Amino acid sequence: MSDGPPEPADSAALTPAALRELLDRGAPLDLIDVREPHEWELVRIPGARLVPQASWLDGSALPTLRADRLPVFYCRTGVRTRAVLAAVHEAGFTDAVHLQGGVVAWTAETTPGPPGH
């Protein structure tokens, strides 16, 4: 018996490289940051929209999902999106996925480091 939300299936996770490929080819995504506004101000993925975790857990954000776009959720490291995915999947949006490693992994993989590194 687990104390937290169920782990999303491996098929429900996108690597930063896979997300970059989808974005580069203009795939119909709904990129959603589930962090808090103060975190959003520090760093975000271009093209994302901010809808904090609580709005997904209480169901109030569910009507904002579009059937013609793949919901891709992210947070700082991927922990909060587990609970969001469980709620969204339970509501019938079984195609929803999350960014593995969150914005931390995205930044590490997509932001060039200092020269020589």
C-alpha positions as CSV (number, residue, x, y, z in Angstrom):
1,M,0.0,0.0,0.0
2,S,1.4,3.4,-1.0
3,D,1.0,6.7,0.8
4,G,1.3,8.8,-2.4
5,P,-0.3,8.9,-5.8
6,P,0.5,6.1,-8.1
7,E,3.6,6.4,-10.2
8,P,2.7,7.3,-13.8
9,A,3.4,4.5,-16.2
10,D,6.6,4.8,-18.2
11,S,4.5,5.5,-21.3
12,A,3.2,8.6,-19.5
13,A,6.7,10.2,-19.3
14,L,8.4,12.3,-22.0
15,T,12.1,12.9,-21.8
16,P,13.3,16.5,-22.4
17,A,14.7,15.4,-25.8
18,A,11.4,13.9,-26.8
19,L,9.5,17.0,-25.7
20,R,12.0,19.2,-27.7
21,E,11.4,17.1,-30.8
22,L,7.6,17.4,-30.4
23,L,7.9,21.2,-30.0
24,D,10.4,21.6,-32.9
25,R,8.0,19.8,-35.3
26,G,5.0,21.8,-34.1
27,A,3.1,18.9,-32.6
28,P,-0.3,19.9,-31.1
29,L,0.6,20.0,-27.4
30,D,-0.9,21.7,-24.4
31,L,2.3,22.3,-22.3
32,I,1.2,23.0,-18.7
33,D,3.3,24.1,-15.8
34,V,1.8,22.9,-12.5
35,R,4.1,24.9,-10.2
36,E,3.3,28.0,-8.3
37,P,3.4,31.6,-9.8
38,H,6.7,32.5,-8.0
39,E,8.4,29.4,-9.5
40,W,7.0,30.3,-12.9
41,E,8.6,33.7,-12.7
42,L,12.0,32.1,-12.2
43,V,12.1,29.7,-15.1
44,R,9.6,28.2,-17.6
45,I,9.5,26.4,-20.8
46,P,8.5,28.6,-23.7
47,G,5.0,28.1,-24.9
48,A,3.8,26.7,-21.6
49,R,0.8,28.0,-19.6
50,L,0.7,28.1,-15.8
51,V,-2.1,26.2,-14.0
52,P,-1.0,25.3,-10.5
53,Q,-1.3,21.8,-9.1
54,A,-4.2,22.6,-6.8
55,S,-6.5,23.5,-9.7
56,W,-6.0,20.0,-11.2
57,L,-6.4,18.2,-7.9
58,D,-9.7,19.9,-7.2
59,G,-10.9,19.4,-10.8
60,S,-11.4,23.1,-11.6
61,A,-8.8,23.1,-14.4
62,L,-10.1,20.0,-16.2
63,P,-12.4,22.0,-18.5
64,T,-9.4,23.9,-19.8
65,L,-8.0,20.8,-21.5
66,R,-8.5,20.6,-25.3
67,A,-9.3,17.3,-26.9
68,D,-7.2,18.2,-30.0
69,R,-4.0,18.7,-28.0
70,L,-1.8,16.3,-26.0
71,P,-1.6,17.5,-22.4
72,V,2.0,17.6,-21.2
73,F,2.5,18.5,-17.6
74,Y,5.6,19.6,-15.8
75,C,6.8,20.8,-12.5
76,R,10.2,21.4,-10.9
77,T,11.5,17.8,-10.9
78,G,8.5,15.6,-11.8
79,V,7.1,14.9,-8.3
80,R,4.0,17.1,-8.4
81,T,3.0,16.0,-11.9
82,R,2.5,12.4,-10.5
83,A,-0.5,13.6,-8.5
84,V,-1.8,15.7,-11.4
85,L,-1.5,12.8,-13.9
86,A,-3.4,10.5,-11.6
87,A,-6.3,13.1,-11.3
88,V,-6.3,13.9,-15.0
89,H,-6.1,10.2,-16.0
90,E,-9.0,9.4,-13.6
91,A,-11.0,12.1,-15.3
92,G,-10.6,10.4,-18.6
93,F,-7.7,12.2,-20.2
94,T,-5.6,9.0,-20.4
95,D,-3.3,10.3,-23.1
96,A,-1.9,13.0,-20.8
97,V,1.9,12.8,-20.1
98,H,4.5,14.5,-18.0
99,L,8.0,15.8,-18.5
100,Q,10.4,13.3,-16.9
101,G,12.7,15.3,-14.5
102,G,10.6,18.4,-14.8
103,V,11.9,21.9,-15.7
104,V,15.2,21.0,-13.9
105,A,15.9,18.2,-16.5
106,W,14.7,20.4,-19.3
107,T,17.0,23.2,-18.4
108,A,20.0,20.9,-17.9
109,E,19.4,19.2,-21.3
110,T,18.4,22.2,-23.4
111,T,20.5,25.1,-22.0
112,P,24.1,25.2,-23.3
113,G,26.7,25.0,-20.6
114,P,29.9,27.2,-20.4
115,P,32.3,26.7,-23.3
116,G,34.5,23.6,-22.9
117,H,31.9,21.8,-20.8
